[in-house]
C-alpha cells in the first residue's frame, strides 16, 4: 500500500513539474482590476515568475517580502537581490572591496545616491505588484538572498523590468 502511494505521489509530482510553465504563465490581471485594464492586452511575465507580496524595499537592488509559489506555498520574509546590477548603498554596512577605504565624505555621497534610488523604486512600485523571475540555475547568494530579475506591474498594466529601469535611471554603480 505504501509503495503504491509513493508511486502515485511521484507521478503527480512529475505531472506538476511538466505542467509548471503552463500553470505559472498568466497575464496577472485580477477581477478587481478596472475594466480598461482588463480589456487591454497585458504584457506577459516570463514563465518562472512569482509574485512578491508584503514588499519592503531596502535599497534599489534589494527587497524583502513573501514569495508566493504555486500550490499555496509562500516563502515568508525572504531577502531578494535583483540580479544583473549593483545599486548604491543606503547604509554603511558594506565593508568589503572599495567600501573598506571609504571616507566619511564618500559614504555621504554613496548614501545620498542610494536613498534617491531607493525612494525612486518605492515610487515606481507604489500601487503596483512585484514579481521575481526565477533563474532555474541560481541558488541563494553568498549572503543568503534569493536572486533573480525583478519586475513591477504598474497599476495600468505596464510591465517594468527593474534592472532596465535602474540602468536607464542611472541608479547603477558602474
C-alpha positions as CSV (number, residue, x, y, z in Angstrom):
1,X,0.0,0.0,0.0
2,X,2.7,2.5,1.0
3,X,4.6,1.6,-2.2
4,X,1.5,2.4,-4.3
5,X,1.0,5.8,-2.6
6,X,4.7,6.7,-3.1
7,X,4.4,5.8,-6.8
8,X,1.2,7.9,-7.2
9,X,2.9,10.8,-5.4
10,X,5.9,10.7,-7.7
11,X,3.6,10.5,-10.7
12,X,1.6,13.6,-9.5
13,X,4.8,15.5,-8.8
14,X,6.1,14.7,-12.3
15,X,2.9,16.0,-13.9
16,X,3.1,19.2,-11.8
17,X,6.7,19.8,-12.8
18,X,5.9,19.2,-16.5
19,X,2.9,21.5,-16.3
20,X,4.6,24.2,-14.2
21,X,5.4,26.5,-17.2
22,X,1.7,26.4,-18.2
23,X,0.5,27.0,-14.6
24,X,2.8,29.8,-14.0
25,X,2.1,31.7,-17.2
26,X,-0.6,34.4,-16.5
27,X,-1.4,37.9,-17.5
28,X,-1.9,38.5,-13.8
29,X,-5.0,40.7,-14.3
30,X,-7.5,40.2,-11.5
31,X,-11.2,40.7,-11.3
32,X,-10.6,43.8,-9.1
33,X,-8.7,45.4,-11.9
34,X,-10.6,48.2,-13.8
35,X,-12.4,47.3,-17.0
36,X,-10.0,49.3,-19.1
37,X,-7.0,47.4,-17.7
38,X,-8.9,44.1,-18.1
39,X,-9.7,44.9,-21.8
40,X,-6.2,45.9,-22.6
41,X,-3.8,43.1,-23.6
42,X,-1.3,42.7,-20.7
43,X,2.4,42.0,-21.3
44,X,3.2,38.6,-20.1
45,X,5.7,37.8,-17.4
46,X,8.4,35.2,-18.0
47,X,7.3,31.6,-17.3
48,X,9.0,31.2,-13.9
49,X,7.8,34.4,-12.3
50,X,6.4,34.5,-8.8
51,X,4.6,37.4,-7.1
52,X,6.3,39.0,-4.1
53,X,3.8,40.4,-1.5
54,X,4.3,42.4,1.7
55,X,7.2,44.1,-0.1
56,X,9.6,46.3,1.8
57,X,12.2,48.0,-0.4
58,X,15.6,48.1,1.4
59,X,17.5,49.7,-1.5
60,X,17.3,49.8,-5.3
61,X,18.6,46.3,-5.7
62,X,17.3,44.5,-2.5
63,X,13.7,43.9,-1.4
64,X,12.2,41.9,1.5
65,X,8.9,40.1,1.1
66,X,6.9,37.0,0.9
67,X,7.4,35.0,-2.4
68,X,4.2,33.3,-3.5
69,X,4.8,29.9,-5.2
70,X,2.2,27.7,-6.8
71,X,0.0,25.4,-4.7
72,X,-0.4,27.9,-1.9
73,X,3.2,27.7,-0.9
74,X,4.7,31.0,0.4
75,X,8.3,31.7,1.3
76,X,7.9,34.3,4.1
77,X,10.2,37.2,4.8
78,X,12.7,36.5,2.1
79,X,15.5,38.9,1.2
80,X,15.6,39.2,-2.6
81,X,18.5,40.6,-4.6
82,X,17.9,42.0,-8.0
83,X,20.2,40.2,-10.4
84,X,22.2,42.0,-13.0
85,X,23.3,45.2,-11.4
86,X,24.6,46.8,-8.2
87,X,22.8,49.8,-6.9
88,X,24.1,52.5,-4.5
89,X,24.1,51.6,-0.8
90,X,21.7,53.2,1.8
91,X,23.7,52.3,4.9
92,X,27.4,51.9,5.9
93,X,27.1,48.1,6.5
94,X,29.0,47.1,3.4
95,X,32.7,46.9,4.4
96,X,34.3,44.8,1.6
97,X,36.2,45.9,-1.6
98,X,36.3,49.6,-2.3
99,X,34.0,50.3,0.7
100,X,36.7,49.3,3.2
101,X,38.5,52.5,2.4
102,X,35.6,54.9,2.1
103,X,36.0,58.3,3.8
104,X,33.1,59.9,5.6
105,X,32.5,62.2,2.6
106,X,32.4,59.2,0.2
107,X,29.9,57.5,2.5
108,X,27.7,60.6,2.5
109,X,27.7,60.7,-1.3
110,X,27.1,56.9,-1.5
111,X,24.2,57.0,0.9
112,X,22.6,60.1,-0.7
113,X,22.6,58.4,-4.1
114,X,21.3,55.1,-2.5
115,X,18.5,56.9,-0.8
116,X,17.5,58.7,-4.0
117,X,17.5,55.3,-5.9
118,X,15.6,53.5,-3.2
119,X,12.9,56.3,-3.0
120,X,12.5,56.2,-6.8
121,X,11.9,52.4,-6.7
122,X,9.4,52.8,-3.9
123,X,7.6,55.4,-6.0
124,X,7.7,53.2,-9.1
125,X,6.3,50.2,-7.1
126,X,3.6,52.3,-5.4
127,X,0.2,50.7,-6.3
128,X,1.8,48.0,-8.4
129,X,2.7,44.4,-8.0
130,X,6.2,43.0,-7.8
131,X,7.4,39.7,-9.3
132,X,10.7,37.8,-9.3
133,X,11.8,35.8,-12.4
134,X,13.5,32.8,-11.0
135,X,16.6,31.6,-12.8
136,X,16.5,27.8,-12.6
137,X,20.3,27.7,-12.4
138,X,20.6,30.1,-9.5
139,X,20.9,29.3,-5.8
140,X,20.9,31.7,-2.9
141,X,23.7,34.2,-2.9
142,X,26.7,34.1,-0.5
143,X,24.6,36.4,1.7
144,X,21.7,34.0,1.8
145,X,19.5,36.1,-0.5
146,X,17.3,34.8,-3.3
147,X,18.5,36.3,-6.6
148,X,16.5,36.9,-9.8
149,X,15.2,39.5,-12.2
150,X,12.6,41.8,-10.6
151,X,9.6,43.1,-12.4
152,X,6.9,45.6,-11.4
153,X,3.4,45.5,-13.0
154,X,2.2,49.1,-12.8
155,X,-1.5,49.8,-11.9
156,X,-2.3,50.4,-15.6
157,X,-0.8,47.1,-16.6
158,X,2.6,48.1,-17.9
159,X,5.4,45.7,-17.0
160,X,8.7,47.2,-16.0
161,X,12.0,45.2,-15.7
162,X,13.7,46.7,-12.7
163,X,17.2,46.2,-14.0
164,X,16.5,48.1,-17.2
165,X,14.7,50.8,-15.2
166,X,17.6,51.2,-12.8
167,X,20.2,51.4,-15.6
168,X,18.2,53.9,-17.6
169,X,17.7,56.0,-14.4
170,X,21.4,55.9,-13.6
171,X,20.8,54.1,-10.2
172,X,23.5,51.5,-11.1
173,X,27.1,51.6,-9.9
174,X,29.5,51.4,-12.8
